[in-house]
């Protein structure tokens, strides 16, 4: 066990001692996959310890929510996957609370469990669910919840920096091989549930020029390498292929990428680690951590995070079917969102590109649309999306690991702009978001472009050839 893990476990033990003093606890978590899995981990641990709880999921924690919580005077509140940015309000309103989070802290308090406090980076070394898993194991033997910890960090894309989970995430993974294991495989999404040609069609990371976004081209590519649908009627999933067929597809894609002049960085991303949940049935979304995370995200994006949590808690009947229905609706809305961006186009500035969805794309999914549409636009500029919400403009920004390696930090850039013009924002270096006041959109994008220009260093990439330019 690493020294950082030991230190976090010690802080978690202090938090657990406080938890054990109470019979009823208020839980508050975020609505994304990391937040839902975090909420499920602590809820399951409390159930096993015989402690009652009430669950509240929120899109964003702010002063109003903290004040309202304080007014209800709960015995104890546990925040998971959020709270570190609201320490001042939590302490200011006298809320008896534990914060289990991985975002960069703004302040500190006694019962605050966050990797940044112990020298670790919450962007890729451990997520909110991993941090909460450490806390859960101080309440009893909850090692079987390791799979949810990995689902959460995969949902937060913590594997992207190195193409695999590292550091504290790695300790959780390798320490619990009875529940979750890594497997080197093709890195495309949907290996458990999607037809193979759909895996290629919707590949955005890595981007496959000529294939990504083009169904007919993907089918033709598979035909040319001798892979056809079953009985010429139904395409098989990746898990249905033989090992020889998997090798053929993977090697053919690698050769294709070289021929298309794709950068070696992106070629190397075609094969990576995936994470299999051994207690789940093969061919379901829950078997693969990436697909499980997407299922959870679908419930949260449509304000039914409780359904996702029920799936995490073990409901494989009503809650699972509801979650699958939401996932279907989610995919349909994503297609409509992608079509909107394709029709309207994006605006390029010197160091970023952006589009304004207005009310045409729900603000809960505009960030996902931005990330997916990145593949068909200039992949060598970060993309920023705007969508209308009740209290201002929702901003979602997405970068690439190559840009982060050259200095991009969207969290710092967006936070700085918000400090200058108003609003609130943050997140991670590769993905961040904000809410900015109405009427400030143009000023926001101009300032953000300027800050990103000051961050980016080193050689760039020619978007036409994918080759290095200096």
C-alpha positions as CSV (number, residue, x, y, z in Angstrom):
1,X,0.0,0.0,0.0
2,X,1.4,3.4,-1.0
3,X,2.1,6.1,1.6
4,X,-0.6,8.3,0.0
5,X,-3.1,5.5,0.3
6,X,-2.1,5.0,4.0
7,X,-2.5,8.7,4.7
8,X,-5.9,8.8,3.0
9,X,-7.0,5.7,4.9
10,X,-6.0,7.4,8.2
11,X,-8.1,10.4,7.4
12,X,-10.9,8.1,6.3
13,X,-10.8,6.3,9.6
14,X,-11.4,9.6,11.4
15,X,-14.4,10.3,9.1
16,X,-15.7,6.8,9.8
17,X,-15.6,7.3,13.6
18,X,-17.8,10.4,13.1
19,X,-20.2,8.4,10.9
20,X,-20.6,5.7,13.5
21,X,-21.9,8.2,16.0
22,X,-25.1,8.8,14.0
23,X,-28.2,6.8,13.2
24,X,-29.4,8.8,10.2
25,X,-27.2,10.6,7.6
26,X,-27.9,13.0,4.8
27,X,-26.0,12.0,1.6
28,X,-25.3,14.4,-1.2
29,X,-23.7,13.5,-4.5
30,X,-23.2,14.6,-8.1
31,X,-25.4,13.3,-11.0
32,X,-22.6,11.9,-13.2
33,X,-21.3,8.4,-13.3
34,X,-18.6,9.1,-10.7
35,X,-21.1,10.8,-8.4
36,X,-23.7,8.1,-8.7
37,X,-21.2,5.3,-8.1
38,X,-19.8,7.3,-5.1
39,X,-23.3,7.7,-3.7
40,X,-24.0,4.0,-4.1
41,X,-20.7,3.0,-2.4
42,X,-21.3,5.1,0.7
43,X,-25.0,4.1,0.8
44,X,-24.2,0.4,0.6
45,X,-21.6,0.8,3.3
46,X,-24.1,2.6,5.6
47,X,-26.7,-0.1,5.0
48,X,-24.2,-2.8,6.0
49,X,-23.3,-0.8,9.1
50,X,-27.0,-0.5,10.1
51,X,-27.0,3.3,9.6
52,X,-30.0,5.0,7.9
53,X,-29.6,7.6,5.2
54,X,-31.4,10.0,2.8
55,X,-30.0,10.5,-0.7
56,X,-29.9,13.8,-2.6
57,X,-28.3,14.2,-6.1
58,X,-27.5,17.6,-7.4
59,X,-26.2,18.9,-10.7
60,X,-23.9,21.4,-8.9
61,X,-23.3,22.3,-5.3
62,X,-23.7,25.9,-4.5
63,X,-24.3,28.2,-1.5
64,X,-28.1,28.0,-1.8
65,X,-28.0,24.2,-1.5
66,X,-25.6,24.2,1.4
67,X,-27.8,26.8,3.2
68,X,-30.9,24.8,2.6
69,X,-29.2,21.7,4.0
70,X,-28.1,23.6,7.0
71,X,-31.7,24.8,7.6
72,X,-32.9,21.2,7.9
73,X,-30.2,20.6,10.5
74,X,-29.2,17.0,9.6
75,X,-27.2,15.0,12.2
76,X,-24.4,14.6,9.6
77,X,-24.1,15.3,5.9
78,X,-21.7,13.3,3.7
79,X,-20.8,14.9,0.3
80,X,-19.4,12.6,-2.3
81,X,-17.8,13.7,-5.6
82,X,-18.4,17.3,-4.7
83,X,-18.0,19.6,-1.7
84,X,-14.3,20.5,-1.9
85,X,-15.1,23.7,-3.8
86,X,-17.7,24.7,-1.1
87,X,-15.7,24.2,2.1
88,X,-16.2,27.9,3.0
89,X,-20.0,27.7,2.8
90,X,-20.1,24.3,4.5
91,X,-18.2,25.5,7.5
92,X,-19.8,29.0,7.3
93,X,-23.3,27.6,7.7
94,X,-22.2,25.3,10.5
95,X,-23.0,22.1,8.7
96,X,-21.7,19.0,10.4
97,X,-20.3,17.4,7.4
98,X,-17.8,15.0,5.8
99,X,-16.5,15.7,2.3
100,X,-15.3,12.9,0.1
101,X,-14.2,14.4,-3.1
102,X,-11.4,14.6,-5.7
103,X,-11.8,18.0,-7.2
104,X,-9.2,20.7,-6.4
105,X,-10.0,22.0,-2.9
106,X,-10.9,25.5,-2.1
107,X,-10.2,25.5,1.6
108,X,-10.0,22.7,4.1
109,X,-11.9,21.3,7.1
110,X,-11.3,18.5,9.7
111,X,-13.2,15.7,8.0
112,X,-12.2,16.4,4.4
113,X,-11.0,13.4,2.4
114,X,-9.4,14.6,-0.9
115,X,-6.3,13.2,-2.7
116,X,-5.0,16.7,-3.4
117,X,-4.5,17.1,0.4
118,X,-2.1,14.2,0.3
119,X,-0.1,15.2,-2.8
120,X,-2.1,13.2,-5.4
121,X,-3.9,14.5,-8.4
122,X,-7.7,14.0,-8.5
123,X,-7.7,14.3,-12.3
124,X,-6.2,10.9,-13.0
125,X,-4.9,9.3,-9.8
126,X,-8.2,8.7,-8.0
127,X,-11.8,9.8,-8.5
128,X,-14.6,10.6,-6.2
129,X,-15.8,7.0,-6.2
130,X,-12.3,5.8,-5.4
131,X,-12.0,8.3,-2.5
132,X,-15.4,7.2,-1.2
133,X,-14.3,3.5,-1.5
134,X,-11.4,4.3,0.8
135,X,-14.0,5.7,3.3
136,X,-16.3,2.8,2.9
137,X,-13.6,0.3,3.8
138,X,-13.1,2.1,7.2
139,X,-16.8,1.3,7.9
140,X,-16.4,-2.4,7.4
141,X,-15.3,-5.0,4.8
142,X,-16.6,-3.4,1.6
143,X,-14.0,-4.5,-0.8
144,X,-16.6,-5.9,-3.2
145,X,-17.5,-2.3,-4.0
146,X,-14.2,-1.8,-5.8
147,X,-15.9,-2.4,-9.1
148,X,-18.1,0.7,-8.6
149,X,-15.0,2.6,-7.7
150,X,-13.4,1.7,-11.0
151,X,-16.7,2.4,-12.9
152,X,-16.6,5.9,-11.4
153,X,-13.1,6.7,-12.3
154,X,-13.6,5.3,-15.9
155,X,-16.7,7.5,-16.2
156,X,-14.4,10.4,-15.3
157,X,-12.0,9.3,-18.0
158,X,-9.1,9.0,-15.6
159,X,-7.5,6.4,-17.8
160,X,-6.9,8.8,-20.7
161,X,-3.7,10.4,-19.5
162,X,-1.7,7.2,-19.6
163,X,-4.1,4.9,-21.5
164,X,-4.7,2.9,-18.3
165,X,-5.5,3.4,-14.6
166,X,-2.5,4.4,-12.5
167,X,-1.5,5.4,-9.0
168,X,-4.3,5.1,-6.4
169,X,-6.8,3.9,-9.0
170,X,-4.4,1.1,-9.8
171,X,-4.1,0.1,-6.2
172,X,-7.9,-0.3,-6.0
173,X,-8.0,-2.3,-9.2
174,X,-5.1,-4.7,-8.5
175,X,-6.1,-5.1,-4.9
176,X,-9.5,-6.6,-5.8
177,X,-9.1,-9.1,-8.6
178,X,-12.1,-11.1,-7.5
179,X,-14.4,-8.3,-8.5
180,X,-12.7,-6.4,-11.4
181,X,-9.8,-7.1,-13.7
182,X,-8.0,-5.2,-16.5
183,X,-7.8,-6.7,-20.0
184,X,-5.8,-5.4,-22.9
185,X,-8.1,-5.0,-25.9
186,X,-9.3,-2.7,-28.6
187,X,-10.1,0.6,-27.0
188,X,-13.3,1.4,-28.9
189,X,-16.5,1.8,-26.9
190,X,-19.3,-0.8,-26.9
191,X,-17.5,-4.1,-26.9
192,X,-20.3,-5.7,-24.8
193,X,-23.4,-4.4,-26.5
194,X,-22.7,-2.7,-29.9
195,X,-22.4,-4.3,-33.3
196,X,-18.8,-4.1,-34.5
197,X,-19.5,-1.6,-37.3
198,X,-21.1,0.8,-34.7
199,X,-18.0,0.6,-32.6
200,X,-16.0,2.0,-35.5
201,X,-18.7,4.5,-36.6
202,X,-18.9,6.2,-33.2
203,X,-15.2,6.1,-32.4
204,X,-14.1,9.6,-31.4
205,X,-11.1,8.8,-29.1
206,X,-9.2,7.7,-31.1
207,X,-10.6,9.4,-34.1
208,X,-10.5,7.3,-37.3
209,X,-10.6,9.5,-40.4
210,X,-12.8,8.2,-43.1
211,X,-14.5,5.8,-40.6
212,X,-15.6,7.8,-37.6
213,X,-19.1,9.1,-38.3
214,X,-19.5,7.1,-41.6
215,X,-21.6,3.9,-41.2
216,X,-21.3,2.8,-44.8
217,X,-17.5,3.2,-44.7
218,X,-17.3,1.1,-41.5
219,X,-19.4,-1.7,-43.0
220,X,-17.3,-1.6,-46.2
221,X,-14.0,-1.7,-44.1
222,X,-15.2,-4.8,-42.3
223,X,-16.3,-6.5,-45.5
224,X,-12.9,-5.9,-47.1
225,X,-11.1,-7.6,-44.2
226,X,-13.5,-10.6,-44.4
227,X,-15.7,-9.8,-41.5
228,X,-19.4,-10.0,-42.2
229,X,-22.7,-10.1,-40.3
230,X,-24.0,-13.3,-39.0
231,X,-26.0,-15.0,-41.8
232,X,-25.8,-11.7,-43.6
233,X,-28.6,-10.4,-41.4
234,X,-27.3,-9.5,-38.0
235,X,-23.9,-8.0,-37.1
236,X,-22.1,-9.6,-34.2
237,X,-20.8,-7.7,-31.2
238,X,-17.1,-7.6,-30.3
239,X,-17.5,-10.2,-27.6
240,X,-19.1,-12.5,-30.2
241,X,-16.0,-12.5,-32.4
242,X,-13.3,-15.2,-32.3
243,X,-9.9,-14.3,-31.0
244,X,-8.6,-14.6,-34.6
245,X,-11.3,-12.2,-35.8
246,X,-10.5,-9.7,-33.1
247,X,-6.8,-9.8,-34.0
248,X,-7.6,-9.3,-37.7
249,X,-9.8,-6.3,-37.0
250,X,-7.3,-4.7,-34.6
251,X,-4.3,-5.2,-36.9
252,X,-6.2,-4.0,-39.9
253,X,-7.2,-0.8,-38.0
254,X,-3.6,-0.3,-37.1
255,X,-2.5,-0.6,-40.7
256,X,-5.3,1.7,-41.8
257,X,-4.2,4.3,-39.3
258,X,-0.7,4.2,-40.5
259,X,-1.8,4.6,-44.1
260,X,-4.0,7.5,-43.2
261,X,-1.1,9.3,-41.5
262,X,-2.6,9.3,-38.1
263,X,-0.2,10.4,-35.4
264,X,1.6,7.7,-33.5
265,X,0.0,9.0,-30.3
266,X,-3.5,8.2,-31.6
267,X,-2.4,4.9,-33.2
268,X,-1.1,3.8,-29.8
269,X,-4.6,4.6,-28.3
270,X,-6.3,1.9,-30.5
271,X,-5.3,-0.8,-28.0
272,X,-5.6,-0.1,-24.3
273,X,-6.9,-1.5,-21.1
274,X,-10.5,-2.1,-20.5
275,X,-12.0,-3.2,-17.1
276,X,-14.3,-6.1,-16.7
277,X,-16.7,-6.5,-13.7
278,X,-16.5,-10.2,-12.9
279,X,-19.8,-10.3,-10.9
280,X,-21.8,-9.0,-13.8
281,X,-23.3,-10.9,-16.8
282,X,-21.4,-10.9,-20.1
283,X,-23.3,-9.0,-22.8
284,X,-24.8,-6.4,-20.4
285,X,-23.8,-2.8,-20.0
286,X,-22.6,-3.6,-16.4
287,X,-19.9,-6.1,-17.5
288,X,-17.6,-3.4,-19.0
289,X,-16.7,-0.4,-16.8
290,X,-17.0,2.1,-19.7
291,X,-20.4,1.0,-20.8
292,X,-21.6,0.8,-17.1
293,X,-20.5,4.4,-16.7
294,X,-22.3,5.5,-19.8
295,X,-25.5,3.8,-18.5
296,X,-25.2,5.7,-15.2
297,X,-24.5,9.0,-17.0
298,X,-27.7,8.5,-19.0
299,X,-29.8,8.4,-15.8
300,X,-28.1,11.4,-14.3
301,X,-28.4,13.5,-17.4
302,X,-32.1,13.2,-17.3
303,X,-32.4,13.9,-13.6
304,X,-33.0,10.3,-12.6
305,X,-29.7,9.6,-10.9
306,X,-31.6,7.6,-8.3
307,X,-32.4,5.0,-11.0
308,X,-28.7,4.7,-11.7
309,X,-28.0,4.3,-8.0
310,X,-30.6,1.5,-7.7
311,X,-28.7,-0.3,-10.5
312,X,-25.5,0.1,-8.6
313,X,-27.2,-1.2,-5.5
314,X,-28.1,-4.4,-7.3
315,X,-31.5,-3.9,-9.0
316,X,-31.3,-5.8,-12.3
317,X,-35.0,-5.7,-13.0
318,X,-37.1,-2.5,-12.9
319,X,-34.3,0.0,-12.3
320,X,-32.1,-1.7,-15.0
321,X,-34.9,-1.6,-17.6
322,X,-35.6,2.1,-16.7
323,X,-31.9,2.9,-17.1
324,X,-31.7,1.2,-20.4
325,X,-34.7,3.2,-21.6
326,X,-33.0,6.4,-20.5
327,X,-29.8,5.2,-22.3
328,X,-31.8,4.7,-25.5
329,X,-33.3,8.2,-25.2
330,X,-29.9,9.6,-24.3
331,X,-28.3,8.1,-27.5
332,X,-31.2,9.5,-29.6
333,X,-30.7,13.0,-28.1
334,X,-27.0,12.8,-28.7
335,X,-27.6,12.0,-32.4
336,X,-29.9,15.0,-32.7
337,X,-27.3,17.1,-30.9
338,X,-24.5,16.0,-33.2
339,X,-26.7,16.7,-36.2
340,X,-27.4,20.2,-34.9
341,X,-23.6,20.9,-34.6
342,X,-23.0,19.4,-38.0
343,X,-25.7,21.6,-39.6
344,X,-24.8,24.9,-37.7
345,X,-21.0,24.3,-37.7
346,X,-18.5,25.6,-35.2
347,X,-16.6,28.9,-35.0
348,X,-12.9,28.8,-34.8
349,X,-10.8,31.3,-33.0
350,X,-7.0,31.2,-32.7
351,X,-6.8,28.8,-29.8
352,X,-10.3,27.3,-29.4
353,X,-13.5,26.5,-31.3
354,X,-17.0,26.9,-30.1
355,X,-20.7,26.5,-30.9
356,X,-23.8,27.9,-29.2
357,X,-26.7,25.4,-28.9
358,X,-29.1,27.8,-27.2
359,X,-32.1,25.7,-26.2
360,X,-31.6,23.2,-29.0
361,X,-29.5,20.8,-26.9
362,X,-30.3,20.1,-23.2
363,X,-27.7,21.7,-21.0
364,X,-27.2,18.3,-19.2
365,X,-25.8,16.7,-22.4
366,X,-24.2,19.6,-24.3
367,X,-20.8,18.6,-22.9
368,X,-21.1,15.1,-24.2
369,X,-22.2,16.4,-27.6
370,X,-19.1,18.8,-27.6
371,X,-16.8,15.9,-26.8
372,X,-18.3,13.7,-29.6
373,X,-18.5,16.4,-32.2
374,X,-14.8,17.2,-31.5
375,X,-14.0,14.2,-33.7
376,X,-15.5,15.7,-36.8
377,X,-14.1,19.2,-36.3
378,X,-10.6,20.5,-35.5
379,X,-9.3,18.0,-33.0
380,X,-6.2,20.2,-32.4
381,X,-8.2,23.0,-30.7
382,X,-10.2,22.6,-27.5
383,X,-14.0,22.8,-28.2
384,X,-16.4,24.9,-26.1
385,X,-20.1,24.6,-26.1
386,X,-22.8,26.9,-24.8
387,X,-26.4,26.0,-23.9
388,X,-29.1,28.0,-22.2
389,X,-30.2,27.2,-18.6
390,X,-32.4,29.1,-16.2
391,X,-29.7,31.0,-14.4
392,X,-27.3,31.7,-17.3
393,X,-25.3,30.1,-20.0
394,X,-24.0,26.6,-19.4
395,X,-20.4,26.2,-20.7
396,X,-18.8,22.8,-21.4
397,X,-15.3,22.6,-22.6
398,X,-13.3,19.5,-23.8
399,X,-9.7,19.1,-24.8
400,X,-7.4,16.3,-25.8
401,X,-4.6,14.6,-24.0
402,X,-2.2,16.0,-26.6
403,X,-3.3,19.5,-25.7
404,X,-3.0,18.8,-22.0
405,X,0.5,17.6,-22.6
406,X,1.3,20.9,-24.2
407,X,0.0,22.9,-21.2
408,X,-3.8,23.1,-21.6
409,X,-5.7,23.3,-18.3
410,X,-9.3,24.0,-19.0
411,X,-10.2,24.0,-15.3
412,X,-7.7,26.8,-14.5
413,X,-8.6,28.8,-17.6
414,X,-12.4,28.6,-17.0
415,X,-12.0,29.4,-13.3
416,X,-9.9,32.4,-14.1
417,X,-12.4,33.8,-16.6
418,X,-15.2,33.3,-14.1
419,X,-13.3,35.2,-11.5
420,X,-13.0,38.1,-13.9
421,X,-16.5,38.3,-15.3
422,X,-18.6,36.4,-12.8
423,X,-20.1,33.0,-12.7
424,X,-18.7,29.8,-11.4
425,X,-16.7,27.0,-13.0
426,X,-14.0,24.4,-12.8
427,X,-13.4,20.7,-13.4
428,X,-10.3,19.1,-14.7
429,X,-7.5,20.0,-17.1
430,X,-9.0,18.0,-20.0
431,X,-12.7,18.8,-19.3
432,X,-14.3,21.6,-17.4
433,X,-17.5,23.5,-17.2
434,X,-19.1,26.7,-15.9
435,X,-22.3,28.8,-15.6
436,X,-21.8,32.3,-16.8
437,X,-24.3,35.2,-16.5
438,X,-26.5,36.1,-19.5
439,X,-25.0,38.7,-21.7
440,X,-21.4,37.7,-20.8
441,X,-21.0,34.9,-23.5
442,X,-18.9,37.0,-26.0
443,X,-16.6,38.3,-23.3
444,X,-16.2,34.9,-21.8
445,X,-15.1,33.2,-25.0
446,X,-12.6,36.0,-25.9
447,X,-11.0,35.9,-22.5
448,X,-10.9,32.1,-22.5
449,X,-9.2,32.1,-25.9
450,X,-6.6,34.5,-24.6
451,X,-5.8,32.4,-21.5
452,X,-5.6,29.2,-23.5
453,X,-3.2,30.9,-25.9
454,X,-0.9,31.6,-22.9
455,X,-1.1,28.0,-21.7
456,X,-0.3,26.1,-24.9
457,X,3.4,25.6,-25.5
458,X,5.5,23.3,-27.7
459,X,4.9,22.0,-31.2
460,X,1.4,21.7,-32.6
461,X,-0.3,19.4,-35.0
462,X,-1.3,20.3,-38.6
463,X,-5.1,19.4,-38.6
464,X,-4.9,18.4,-42.3
465,X,-2.0,16.0,-42.1
466,X,-1.8,15.1,-38.4
467,X,1.9,15.8,-38.5
468,X,3.9,17.9,-36.1
469,X,4.4,21.5,-37.0
470,X,6.7,24.0,-35.2
